[in-house]
Amino acid sequence: MIGQHVLDLQEVDETQVAIVGGKGAHLGELSRIEGIRVPAGFCVTTDAFRRIMAEAPSIDDRLDRLSRLNPDDREVIRTLSAEIRQTIEGIAIPDDLAAEITHALARLGEHAAYAVRSSATAEDLPTASFAGQQDTYLNVVGPAAILRHVGRCWASLFTERAVTYRLRNGFDHRKVHMAVVVQRMVFPHAAGIVFTADPVTGNRKVSTVDAGFGLGEALVSGLVNPDVYKVRDGEIVTKAVAAKKRAVHSSPAGGTRVLPIDPQRQELPALTDAQVVRLVRLGRRIEAHFGRPQDIEWCLVDDGFQIVQSRPITTLFPIPAARDRENHVYLSVGHQQMMTDPMKPLGLSMWRLTAMAPMHEAGGRLFVDATRRLASPASRAAFLEMVGRSDPLTRDALETVLDRGDFVPALPDAGPGGPPAGGASAPVETDPAIVTELIERSQASIATLRRDIRTKTGPALFDFLLEAFQEHKRVLGDPLSMQAIMAGMEATWWLNDRLREWLGEKNAADTLTLSAPGNVTSEMGLALLDVADVIRPHPQVVAFLQGIEGENFLDELPKLAGGTEARDAVEAYLDRYGMRCVGEIDITRPRWSERLTTLVPLILDNIKLFEPGAAERRFHRGRQEAEKKRQDLLERLRALPDGERKADEAKRMIDRVRTFIGYREYPKYNIVSRYFVYKQALLEEAERLVRADVLLEKEDIFYLTFQELHDVVRSKQVDDRLIQRRKDAFRSYHALTPPRVLTSDGEAVAGAYRRDDVPAGALIGLPVSAGTVEGRARVILDMAEADLEAGDILVTVHTDPSWSPLFVGIAGLVTEVGGLMTHGAVIAREYGLPAVVGVERATGLIRDGQRIRVHGTDGYVEILRGNTRDRRTGG
């Protein structure tokens, strides 16, 4: 130890982030790895920073004001952060601290050149890199200049970009402190970055090297295009040498300068192939030490590599844990279930315990392993066909992996590939009584669950739930239920395929399914229109609902004229649908019954947009359109050669679709209904744990798995640190984008639409509900923030059944995630809304308020012109 506030890098390891910041801790740890050279240096600790901050009480008030700001208040952030930086830079470094720093310099050579580098305590973490948020100063010469730049590093904790980053990511300004790393400068021939995983694809077996002449600043700042190498298994697999016209070099007077590169050298590689391979080997050694892929800054000096920084690559999607070293191909469950947000641990474990297939967790999401299905030629074709009908992007991603030929091993057809994809064909009769019987069975099972769970508490509750999960799976896997679902889906596919072949009619089934009977999800949207009808005649109730803030407003309603009828209507709706919510496959998400304020804006929109009786009129109109389409198609078919046979077959399939397609939504309703019963019982158990001082708050159970919660209930002990770690991890998972297809190499494989039949500039997707509509795009990421007008087109990431009350007020639908038979598509068809799903990055490419045209028959979206929102809403 050099002094109270200065530590030699050799003394530091990665456990000391609180003392030397993320960069300092990583550099100290790097210097301990055998064979890794790190430029000599020392750290000025966070204690020194705290001393400086204590010298200026005026900073406290400004920090309070900063913490209350919105990240978009850029002008105020700019002003306040500049005032804080100016104050810090104006504070004289105390004599004893200055002496410690100059003493450390004397040991390394006080007239040498140094890099003075910021090292914040919330920097280079596994979940947030903070890259580029604070400042680094190169080629600083002399003690006075170094002391001045140490002050600048402290102040750089409050650059506008650093303050905004913390506000956006929920980091408390007061809890982040700044250390400073002072290192001997190296003057390299070449410098750059090595990523020990491909930062674009995520492939953990491919390293990427970026290299340029001179200091690495030219690459980091984007001044030059680097040479780029990809290395796999010790061999360079791709190599692109760039024309490097400039380089950053140290200036004799201190600092750096940009110099032109001699034209004869511009297109020479900055590294030899052998050096690239050697560098990747060093990168792998560093990765192995830290236990995760790294983003490493390197310098080449006299044919030797020196490492000047290493941080985790925080953007990579994690890989599901496997028990073997074989290759695996994983499919995202969230893209199938319309919920790609991260789930909390209890939600993940409950879904896994009640799902019909084994699932793997990574990054707060669930995946199924499709390797065996893909390995057997017999099951592969059927599986790809099923996946492709649902989501062409997923099929294309799978085919991309299969086309490589060596990633998925071929199994003999007799291999354990599981049942054929898509289940057995549906021999079930076209009989509405089958659907009635299935729904009655489901309701009886849930009634039994509600009755039997009431008396269960403590460990006995968990034993009971494990049995209930088996009943849950039995109901879900009922062969008759599976046959009914497949009957509706296969009849839809048959109609679309045959009527296109016979009549040139695209997506004919879309109109034929309008107002199909027995669809619990579309009924849910129409039922909220009926609630609006009850409330609309009572202006006092409407005014009251427009001003509510808390959740306990139902008790207040009877005090108003018409309030009792309004309350009864809302409660009746909740009795039937209150277990639903956005992201409902995660049991921890707040249900409508628990957060009633979610529904109020939708009710108010329905009051504003519709006339009384809209639900019945809408359903009746849809049924008429479907019948008209049916008659038209049958007439046209009879006019064809062999027309009577074709018409009879089509009529049978139309009857089949009308009988079964509504039931497609019922199993999900069953699951979510059961989930709400489980959740209420578990929350009552959590309340008992809070009363017994085992838990701080009942929602803490959401960060435990089902088994862990069972153990807590039995032992009356909980690991608070585990819960905090889980909360931190869950927060970090929001920054990750789950891929449709993920390999065991970590490669996120993106599919593409292979189409050339769309206009230039159009956004391609999957056509799921026929028709064309033009209107104002409403880009809505949170259903509670919807503010619709007649004719608006909803643009969002994905919709699950809970969004269907919104569908009654829109003219069209565009989503980033979805397939032909996912909930949004089914309800869009029933309501007759033109819809295109699976439009990559739709919420980023389409701006809220833009005028767009949705081609629901052909599967693309045109952006027509700029923002129209101000003109139409005054917003």
Residue pairs with C-beta under 8 A, 6 or more apart in sequence:
1 7
1 8
1 11
2 8
2 42
2 100
2 103
2 104
2 107
3 99
3 100
3 103
3 104
4 47
4 100
5 44
5 45
5 47
5 48
5 51
5 97
5 100
6 42
6 43
6 44
6 45
6 100
6 101
6 103
6 104
7 16
7 19
7 20
7 42
7 43
7 45
8 41
8 42
8 104
9 24
9 27
9 28
9 31
9 38
9 40
9 41
9 42
9 43
9 181
9 183
10 28
10 31
10 32
11 28
12 19
12 20
12 24
12 25
12 27
12 28
12 29
12 31
12 43
13 25
13 28
13 29
13 32
14 25
14 26
14 28
14 29
14 290
15 25
16 24
16 25
16 28
17 25
17 121
17 125
18 46
18 121
18 177
19 43
19 45
19 46
19 47
19 179
20 28
20 43
20 45
20 46
20 119
20 179
20 181
21 43
21 46
21 118
21 119
21 120
21 121
21 123
21 177
21 178
21 179
21 181
22 119
22 120
22 121
22 122
22 123
22 124
22 125
22 130
22 311
23 117
23 118
23 119
23 120
23 123
23 124
23 181
23 309
23 311
24 43
24 119
24 179
24 181
25 119
25 124
26 124
26 309
26 310
26 311
27 38
27 41
27 181
27 183
27 308
27 309
27 310
28 43
29 289
29 290
30 36
30 38
30 286
30 307
30 310
31 38
33 285
33 286
33 289
35 282
35 285
36 282
36 285
36 286
36 307
37 304
37 305
37 306
37 307
38 183
38 306
38 307
38 308
39 115
39 183
39 184
39 185
39 186
39 306
39 308
40 108
40 183
40 184
41 108
41 114
41 115
41 181
41 182
41 183
41 184
42 104
42 108
42 181
42 182
43 119
43 179
43 180
43 181
43 182
44 97
44 101
44 150
44 179
44 180
44 181
44 182
45 179
46 121
46 177
46 178
46 179
48 97
48 179
48 180
49 154
49 157
49 177
49 178
49 179
50 177
51 94
51 97
52 88
52 91
52 93
52 151
52 154
53 59
53 88
55 91
56 87
56 88
56 91
58 87
59 84
59 87
59 88
62 80
62 83
62 84
63 84
63 173
63 174
65 76
65 80
66 77
66 80
66 81
66 84
66 163
66 167
66 173
67 172
67 173
67 174
69 76
69 77
69 80
69 167
70 167
71 77
71 164
71 167
71 168
74 160
74 164
77 160
77 163
77 164
77 167
78 160
80 163
81 158
81 159
81 160
81 162
81 163
82 160
84 155
84 158
85 155
85 156
85 158
85 159
86 155
88 151
88 154
88 155
88 158
89 151
89 152
89 155
91 151
93 101
93 147
93 150
93 151
98 147
101 143
101 146
101 147
101 150
101 182
102 110
102 143
102 147
104 182
105 114
105 143
105 146
105 182
108 184
109 184
110 142
110 143
111 141
111 142
112 141
112 184
112 185
113 139
113 140
113 141
113 184
113 185
113 250
113 254
114 139
114 140
114 141
114 146
114 182
114 183
114 184
114 185
115 136
115 137
115 138
115 139
115 140
115 181
115 182
115 183
115 184
115 185
115 308
116 136
116 137
116 140
116 146
116 149
116 150
116 152
116 153
116 180
116 181
116 182
117 136
117 137
117 153
117 180
117 181
117 182
117 183
118 134
118 135
118 136
118 153
118 156
118 157
118 178
118 180
118 181
119 134
119 178
119 179
119 180
119 181
120 130
120 133
120 134
120 157
120 162
120 176
120 177
120 178
120 179
121 175
121 176
121 177
121 178
121 179
122 128
122 130
122 166
122 171
122 175
122 176
123 129
123 130
123 133
123 134
124 130
124 131
124 311
124 312
125 312
125 314
126 292
126 312
126 314
126 732
127 314
127 728
127 729
127 731
127 732
127 735
128 169
128 171
128 314
128 732
128 735
129 295
129 311
129 312
129 313
129 314
130 162
130 165
131 295
131 311
132 161
132 220
133 159
133 161
133 162
133 165
134 153
134 156
134 157
134 159
134 162
134 178
135 152
135 153
135 156
135 159
137 149
137 152
137 153
137 255
138 185
138 215
138 217
138 250
138 255
138 256
139 185
139 250
139 251
139 254
139 255
139 256
140 146
140 149
140 254
140 255
141 254
145 254
146 182
150 180
150 182
153 178
153 180
154 178
154 180
156 162
156 178
157 176
157 177
157 178
163 173
165 171
166 172
166 173
166 176
170 731
183 308
185 250
186 299
186 301
186 306
186 308
187 249
187 250
187 301
188 214
188 215
188 216
188 299
188 300
188 301
188 306
189 213
189 270
189 300
189 301
189 302
190 211
190 212
190 213
190 214
190 270
190 271
190 299
190 300
191 211
191 212
191 214
191 215
191 216
191 219
191 297
191 298
191 299
191 300
192 209
192 210
192 211
192 212
192 216
192 219
192 226
192 227
192 270
192 297
192 298
193 209
193 210
193 216
193 219
193 220
193 295
193 296
193 297
193 298
194 207
194 208
194 209
194 210
194 279
194 280
194 282
194 283
194 296
194 298
195 207
195 208
195 209
195 283
195 293
195 294
195 295
195 296
195 313
196 204
196 207
196 280
196 283
196 284
196 286
196 287
196 293
196 294
196 296
196 313
197 203
197 204
197 206
197 207
197 293
197 313
197 316
197 746
198 206
198 207
198 208
198 230
198 747
199 208
199 295
199 313
199 315
199 316
201 747
201 748
201 749
202 316
202 317
202 739
202 742
202 746
202 747
202 748
203 743
203 745
203 746
203 747
204 293
204 316
204 319
204 745
204 746
205 232
205 233
205 745
205 746
206 230
206 231
206 232
206 237
207 230
207 231
207 232
207 280
207 283
207 284
208 228
208 229
208 230
208 231
209 227
209 228
209 229
209 230
209 231
209 271
209 276
209 279
209 280
210 219
210 226
210 227
210 228
211 219
211 226
211 227
211 229
211 269
211 270
211 271
211 276
212 218
212 219
212 224
212 226
212 227
212 242
212 244
212 247
212 270
213 244
213 247
213 261
213 265
213 270
214 247
214 248
214 249
214 259
215 247
215 248
215 249
215 250
215 256
215 299
216 297
216 298
216 299
216 308
217 223
217 248
217 256
218 224
218 244
218 246
218 247
218 248
218 258
219 226
220 297
221 248
223 246
223 248
223 258
224 242
224 244
224 245
224 246
224 247
225 242
225 243
225 244
226 242
226 244
226 270
227 239
227 240
227 241
227 242
227 244
227 269
227 270
227 271
228 238
228 239
228 240
228 242
229 236
229 238
229 239
229 240
229 271
229 276
230 236
230 237
230 238
230 239
231 237
231 276
231 277
231 280
234 277
234 280
234 281
235 277
236 273
236 276
236 277
239 273
241 267
241 268
241 269
242 267
243 266
243 267
244 261
244 266
244 267
244 270
245 260
245 261
245 266
246 258
246 259
246 260
246 261
247 258
247 259
247 261
248 256
248 257
248 258
248 259
249 256
249 257
249 259
250 256
250 257
251 257
270 300
271 279
271 300
275 300
275 303
275 305
278 305
279 298
279 305
282 298
282 305
282 307
283 294
283 296
286 294
286 296
286 307
286 310
287 293
287 294
290 310
290 312
292 312
292 313
293 312
293 313
293 316
294 310
294 311
294 312
294 313
295 310
295 311
295 312
295 313
296 307
296 309
296 310
297 307
297 308
297 309
297 310
298 305
298 306
298 307
298 308
299 305
299 306
299 308
314 732
314 735
315 735
315 736
316 746
317 362
317 363
317 736
317 737
317 738
317 739
317 742
317 746
317 748
318 362
318 363
318 736
319 362
319 742
319 744
319 745
319 746
320 328
320 330
320 360
320 361
320 362
320 367
320 369
320 742
320 744
321 360
321 362
322 328
322 360
322 744
326 371
326 409
326 744
327 371
327 407
327 408
327 409
327 743
327 744
327 745
328 369
328 371
328 743
328 744
329 369
329 370
329 371
329 374
329 398
329 401
329 407
329 408
329 741
329 742
329 743
329 744
330 360
330 362
330 367
330 368
330 369
330 370
330 741
330 742
330 743
330 744
331 367
331 368
331 370
331 387
331 394
331 398
331 740
331 741
332 340
332 365
332 366
332 367
332 394
332 738
332 739
332 740
332 741
332 742
333 351
333 359
333 365
333 366
333 367
333 368
334 340
334 341
334 365
334 366
334 738
334 817
335 391
335 394
335 738
335 740
335 817
336 390
336 391
336 819
336 822
337 585
337 800
338 798
338 799
338 800
338 817
338 818
338 822
338 823
338 824
339 583
339 584
339 585
339 586
339 798
339 800
340 365
340 737
340 738
340 797
340 798
340 817
341 583
341 586
341 734
342 363
342 364
342 365
342 730
342 733
342 734
342 736
343 351
343 364
343 365
343 366
343 583
343 585
343 586
343 588
344 364
344 586
344 588
344 702
344 703
344 726
344 730
345 702
345 703
345 704
345 705
345 708
345 726
345 730
346 587
346 588
346 682
346 701
346 702
346 703
346 704
346 705
346 706
346 709
347 585
347 586
347 587
347 588
347 589
347 702
348 361
348 364
348 366
348 586
348 705
349 705
349 706
349 707
350 587
350 675
350 678
350 706
351 359
351 366
351 585
351 586
351 587
352 358
352 359
352 361
352 366
353 466
353 469
353 706
354 469
354 472
354 473
354 476
354 671
354 674
356 473
356 476
356 477
357 368
358 368
358 369
359 366
359 367
359 368
360 366
360 367
360 368
360 369
361 367
362 742
363 733
363 736
363 738
364 729
364 730
364 733
364 736
365 733
365 738
367 742
370 383
370 398
371 408
372 379
372 411
372 415
372 416
372 417
372 418
373 379
373 380
373 383
373 417
373 418
373 421
374 380
374 383
374 398
374 401
374 402
374 408
375 408
375 409
375 410
375 411
375 415
375 417
376 411
376 412
376 413
376 415
376 417
377 410
377 413
378 413
378 417
378 420
379 417
379 418
379 420
379 421
380 402
382 420
382 421
382 422
383 421
384 395
384 398
384 399
385 421
385 422
386 421
386 422
387 394
387 395
387 398
387 421
388 394
388 395
389 493
389 819
389 820
389 821
390 819
390 820
390 821
390 822
391 740
391 766
391 818
391 819
391 838
392 751
392 753
392 766
392 838
393 740
393 750
393 751
393 752
393 753
393 838
393 840
394 740
394 741
394 751
395 751
396 751
396 752
396 753
396 754
397 739
397 740
397 741
397 749
397 750
397 751
398 741
398 749
398 751
400 749
400 751
401 407
401 408
401 741
401 743
401 749
402 408
407 743
411 417
422 486
423 482
423 486
424 482
424 483
424 486
425 486
425 490
426 483
426 484
426 486
426 487
426 490
427 483
428 434
428 480
428 483
428 484
428 487
430 487
430 652
430 655
430 656
430 659
430 660
431 659
432 517
432 518
432 659
434 480
434 484
434 659
435 484
435 518
435 659
435 660
435 662
435 663
435 666
437 480
438 478
438 480
438 481
438 484
438 663
438 666
439 518
439 663
439 666
441 475
441 478
442 475
442 666
442 670
445 471
445 475
446 670
446 673
446 674
446 677
449 468
449 471
449 674
449 677
450 677
452 464
453 461
453 464
453 465
453 468
453 677
453 681
456 464
456 681
457 684
457 685
457 688
458 685
458 713
458 714
459 710
459 713
459 714
461 681
461 682
461 685
461 713
462 706
462 709
462 710
462 713
465 678
465 681
465 706
468 674
468 678
472 671
472 674
475 481
475 670
476 667
476 670
476 671
481 667
484 660
484 663
485 660
485 663
485 664
485 667
487 656
487 659
487 660
488 656
488 657
488 659
488 660
488 661
488 662
488 663
488 664
489 661
489 664
489 821
491 509
491 653
491 654
491 656
491 657
491 660
491 661
492 509
492 513
492 657
492 661
492 820
492 821
494 653
495 508
495 509
495 512
495 650
495 653
495 654
495 657
496 506
496 507
496 508
496 509
498 646
498 649
498 650
498 653
499 505
499 508
499 509
499 633
499 650
500 506
500 508
502 637
502 640
502 646
503 633
503 636
503 637
503 640
505 633
506 767
506 770
506 857
506 858
507 767
507 769
507 770
507 856
507 857
508 629
508 633
508 770
509 657
509 829
510 768
510 769
510 770
510 771
510 829
510 856
510 857
511 625
511 626
511 629
511 770
511 832
512 626
512 629
512 630
512 633
512 654
512 657
512 658
513 626
513 657
513 658
513 661
513 826
513 829
513 830
514 622
514 623
514 625
514 626
514 629
514 829
514 830
514 831
514 832
515 522
515 618
515 619
515 620
515 621
515 622
515 623
515 625
515 626
515 830
516 522
516 626
516 657
516 658
516 661
516 662
516 830
517 658
517 662
518 662
518 663
518 666
519 661
519 662
519 663
519 664
519 665
519 826
519 827
519 830
520 662
520 665
520 666
520 669
521 665
521 668
521 669
521 801
521 804
521 823
521 826
521 827
522 662
522 665
522 804
522 807
522 827
522 830
522 831
524 576
524 577
524 580
524 801
524 804
524 805
525 804
525 805
525 806
525 807
525 808
525 827
525 831
526 615
526 618
526 619
526 808
527 573
527 576
527 577
527 615
528 573
528 599
528 602
528 603
528 606
528 805
528 808
529 606
529 610
529 614
529 615
529 618
529 808
530 569
530 615
531 569
531 570
531 573
531 603
531 606
532 603
532 606
532 607
532 610
533 612
533 613
533 614
533 615
534 565
534 566
534 569
535 541
535 542
535 545
535 562
535 566
535 569
535 603
535 607
536 542
536 607
536 612
537 562
538 560
538 561
538 562
538 563
538 565
538 566
540 560
540 561
540 562
540 563
541 557
541 560
541 561
541 562
541 563
541 566
542 604
542 607
544 553
544 556
544 557
544 560
544 563
545 553
545 600
545 603
545 604
546 604
548 597
548 600
549 597
550 597
551 594
551 595
551 596
551 597
553 596
554 567
554 570
554 571
554 596
556 563
557 563
557 564
557 566
557 567
558 564
558 567
560 566
570 596
570 599
570 603
573 599
574 592
574 593
574 596
577 592
578 591
578 592
578 593
578 676
579 591
579 592
579 593
579 672
579 673
579 675
579 676
580 591
580 592
580 672
580 801
580 802
581 589
581 590
581 591
581 592
581 595
581 598
581 802
582 589
582 598
582 782
582 783
582 800
582 802
582 803
583 589
583 800
584 591
584 672
584 675
584 800
584 801
584 802
585 671
585 800
587 675
587 678
587 679
588 679
588 699
588 702
590 598
591 676
591 679
592 598
592 599
592 802
593 676
597 784
598 783
598 784
599 805
601 784
601 785
601 786
601 787
602 783
602 786
602 805
602 806
605 786
605 787
605 788
605 809
606 614
606 805
606 808
606 809
609 788
609 789
609 790
609 809
610 808
610 809
614 808
615 808
618 808
618 831
622 830
622 831
622 832
625 832
626 658
630 651
630 654
633 650
633 654
634 647
634 650
634 651
637 643
637 646
637 647
637 650
638 644
638 646
638 647
640 646
661 826
662 830
664 821
664 826
665 801
665 823
665 826
665 827
668 801
668 823
669 801
672 801
682 701
682 709
683 698
683 701
685 701
685 709
685 713
686 695
686 698
686 699
686 700
686 701
687 698
689 695
689 698
689 701
689 712
689 713
689 716
689 718
690 696
690 697
690 698
692 716
694 712
694 716
694 717
694 718
695 701
695 712
695 718
696 720
700 718
700 723
701 709
701 712
703 722
703 723
703 726
703 727
703 730
704 712
704 718
704 722
704 723
704 726
708 722
712 718
739 748
739 749
739 750
740 749
740 750
740 751
741 748
741 749
741 751
742 748
742 749
743 749
750 840
753 764
753 765
755 764
757 858
758 764
758 858
758 859
758 860
759 860
759 862
761 862
761 863
762 855
762 860
762 861
762 862
763 814
763 839
763 840
763 842
763 845
763 846
763 860
763 861
763 862
763 863
764 839
764 859
764 860
765 814
765 836
765 837
765 838
765 839
765 842
765 859
765 860
765 861
766 818
766 819
766 820
766 836
766 837
766 838
766 859
767 835
767 836
767 855
767 856
767 857
767 858
767 859
768 818
768 819
768 820
768 824
768 825
768 828
768 829
768 835
768 836
768 837
768 856
769 813
769 825
769 828
769 829
769 832
769 833
769 834
769 835
769 856
770 834
770 856
770 857
771 812
771 832
771 833
771 834
771 856
771 857
772 834
772 853
772 854
772 855
772 856
772 857
773 793
773 811
773 812
773 833
773 834
773 853
773 854
773 856
774 851
774 852
774 853
774 854
774 864
775 791
775 792
775 793
775 811
775 812
775 851
775 852
776 789
776 791
776 792
776 793
776 849
776 850
776 851
776 852
776 868
776 869
776 872
777 792
777 793
777 795
777 814
777 846
777 847
777 848
777 849
777 850
777 851
777 852
778 786
778 787
778 788
778 792
778 793
778 794
778 795
778 810
778 848
778 849
779 795
779 796
779 843
779 846
779 847
779 848
780 786
780 794
780 795
780 796
780 806
781 796
781 797
781 843
783 802
783 803
783 806
786 794
786 806
787 873
788 794
788 806
788 809
788 810
789 872
789 873
790 809
790 811
791 811
792 809
792 810
792 811
793 810
793 811
793 812
793 813
793 814
793 852
793 854
794 806
794 807
794 810
794 812
794 813
794 814
795 814
795 815
795 842
795 843
795 846
795 848
795 852
796 803
796 814
796 815
796 816
796 843
797 815
797 816
797 817
797 843
798 815
798 816
798 817
798 818
798 824
799 813
799 815
799 818
799 823
799 824
800 823
800 824
801 823
801 827
803 824
804 823
804 827
807 813
807 827
807 828
807 831
807 833
808 831
810 833
811 833
811 834
812 833
812 834
812 835
812 854
812 856
813 824
813 828
813 833
813 834
813 835
813 836
813 837
813 854
814 835
814 836
814 837
814 839
814 842
814 846
814 852
814 854
814 861
815 824
815 835
815 837
815 838
815 839
815 842
816 837
816 838
816 839
816 840
816 841
816 842
816 843
817 837
817 838
818 824
818 825
818 837
818 838
819 825
819 837
819 838
822 837
824 835
824 837
825 835
825 837
828 834
828 835
828 856
829 835
833 856
834 854
834 855
834 856
834 857
835 854
835 856
836 854
836 855
836 856
836 859
836 860
836 861
839 861
842 861
845 863
846 852
846 861
846 863
847 866
847 867
848 867
848 869
849 867
849 868
849 869
849 870
849 872
850 863
850 864
850 865
850 866
850 867
850 868
851 863
851 864
851 865
851 866
851 868
852 861
852 862
852 863
852 864
853 861
853 862
853 864
854 861
855 861
855 862
869 875
